[in-house]
Amino acid sequence: MTSDSIDVLYEFPKGVDPETHGRMLAIGQTVGSFHPDQVVRFTRWMGVLEEISTSDDGRGRARVRFPAGNVSGDLGSLLVMILGKYSLAGPVRILSLELPKTYGTRGRFGMEGLRALTGVRNRPLFMGIFKPSLGLAPSDFAEILREVGMAGLDLIKDDEILPDTETSTALSRLLACRPVLDEIRGATGREMLYAVTLSGRADQLIDQARRLRDAGANAYLLSPVAYGFSVMEALASHPDTDLPIFAHPAMAGALGGSPDYGFDYRVLLGSLMVHGGADAVLYPTAAGSLPISAEVERGLKELLVREGLAPVPSAGLHPGALPRFLARGERHVILNAGTGLMDHPHGPGAGVHAFFEAYRRYENGEPMDLHSVPDGPLRQAILKWGP
């Protein structure tokens, strides 16, 4: 790949000729039809079928190189070019996407920026999710925040399914929680981050994000697959919304869950997030309650780490399961737990203590079974959820 090209690897089910369909993508997604005597005029705009191959299980693959000048430097025009109308033609899956380094929009913080904000340098960061999501009043969020923040939690986020409602808006939650964040800083010297959900129409989100920042927000939560990557790009580049963006994978399964259609998660939750303005990306894992393959998870995490974003493995994490989500000695990660923290038998604060106890034991090579763990928050968590 060169700095003026975009390379896409497509995969087709058995029985679909990769050469025929690769050429259809290369020409149909660029210049379309033209008269043979016009080839010279349109060559610079044409996609090129670079190679075809067959996977071990018989699926056909085609690698197509597109001129980067055919698109506008954003993710919306990119998606229309690389899949767009062709997505209606039948089964096809994008396995990899290689973009010029400067293409799209880069996040302004990434993992190092989040470390600088929280002051946590020598270990993974721990993140919680407010639970229950719907039904809590702003004062309830503040109470939970105080408990987990004083227990040592580094970050917390709204649940992605929590939009602005009559009883709880992003602004009302923030106004209730901002004094508590200040209280935690005063008592512990730590800056805790609260990623508040952005919701609503696209033409309202920038104003909403600006109002939240002005009211003291220090991080955003956005579901870019549902709201649009262009929305995230706008947030990541606007001068009045200069806060970390935590990208949630809501709706990603609809575009990446099929073996025959859509996107490999390494593209959807990796390449597109990197070039779409995310600072941290939540994703399912092979060990969690929404499992993906270990190979895909490994490739996705490696991509996020290489590009400086914060990987946030999620869904199904509880204290006893920590070794399945974390390699010993690993630091470049944010461990995210909802039910496995908030539903601890002795409350959310004990859930936080259980995670830190599990982390210390794991790093020291100590066993995590009930015969070895003494009475306390971790043992209570293992009794409830298992190792």
Secondary structure, 3 states (H helix, E strand, C coil): CCCCEEEEEEEECCCCCHHHHHHHHHHHCCCCCCCHHHHHHHHHHCCEEEEEEECCCCCEEEEEEEEHHHCCCCHHHHHHHHCHHHHHCCCEEEEEEECCCCCCECCCCHHHHHHHHHCCCCCCEEEEECCCCCCCCHHHHHHHHHHHHHCCCCEEECCCCCCCCCCCCHHHHHHHHHHHHHHHHHHHCCCCEEEEECCCCHHHHHHHHHHHHHCCCCEEEECHHHHCHHHHHHHHHCCCCCCCEEECCCCHHHHHCCCCEEECHHHHHHHHHHCECCCEEEECCCCCCCCCCHHHHHHHHHHHHHCCCEEEECCCCCHHHHHHHCCCCCCCCEEEECHHHHCCCCCHHHHHHHHHHHHHHHHCCCCCCCCCCCCCHHHHHHHHHCC
